[in-house]
């Protein structure tokens, strides 16, 4: 299921993803984040960003879920894919 986003929400979430990737030392034109009930995976361009510490994974997951929580159509039991391109 695709949840349509307005321009503000797209830009807001996209900049958060860019900030997360850059904070981990990775830059790229495309950033993809996948959240599943048991995993979180982050890619810049086609390179997987290693997330070695549970604290970092939990911080990213809670940040993104907090940002998405006001949006209708988000269900946490499903896989969430967020992609942005700069």
C-alpha positions in Angstrom: 0.0 0.0 0.0 1.4 3.4 -0.9 0.6 6.4 1.3 0.6 9.6 -0.7 2.5 12.5 0.8 2.2 16.2 0.2 5.3 18.2 -0.8 6.0 19.4 2.7 5.9 15.8 4.2 8.0 14.4 1.3 10.7 17.0 1.9 10.6 16.7 5.7 11.0 13.0 5.7 13.6 13.1 2.9 15.7 15.5 4.8 15.5 13.4 7.9 16.7 10.3 5.9 19.6 12.4 4.5 20.5 13.5 8.0 20.5 10.0 9.3 22.7 8.6 6.5 25.1 11.5 6.8 25.3 11.1 10.6 26.4 7.6 10.0 29.1 8.8 7.5 27.3 7.9 4.2 26.2 10.2 1.4 24.2 9.3 -1.7 21.7 10.6 -4.2 19.2 7.9 -3.3 18.4 6.8 0.3 16.2 3.9 1.0 15.0 2.8 4.5 13.2 -0.4 5.1 11.5 -1.1 8.4 10.2 -4.6 9.1 8.9 -5.9 12.4 12.2 -7.6 13.1 14.7 -5.5 11.0 15.8 -2.1 9.8 17.9 -1.7 6.7 19.3 1.6 5.3 20.9 2.1 1.8 22.6 5.0 0.2 22.5 4.6 -3.5 23.1 0.9 -3.8 25.3 0.5 -0.7 23.9 -0.9 2.6 24.8 1.2 5.5 26.0 -1.0 8.4 24.1 -0.3 11.6 26.1 -2.2 14.2 24.7 -1.0 17.5 21.2 -1.7 18.7 21.0 1.8 20.2 21.5 3.4 16.7 18.9 1.0 15.1 16.4 1.8 17.9 17.0 5.6 17.6 16.5 5.5 13.8 13.4 3.3 14.1 11.8 5.4 16.8 12.5 8.7 15.0 11.0 7.5 11.7 8.0 5.9 13.4 7.4 9.1 15.4 7.5 11.1 12.2 5.1 8.7 10.4 2.7 8.2 13.3 0.3 11.1 12.4 -0.1 9.7 8.8 -3.1 7.7 8.0 -2.6 4.3 6.5 0.6 3.4 8.4 0.5 -0.1 10.0 3.5 -1.2 12.0 3.0 -4.9 11.3 3.7 -4.3 7.6 7.0 -3.5 5.9 7.6 0.2 5.6 9.7 1.4 2.7 10.8 5.0 2.5 12.8 6.3 -0.5 14.2 9.7 -1.2 16.3 11.2 -4.0 18.3 14.4 -3.8 
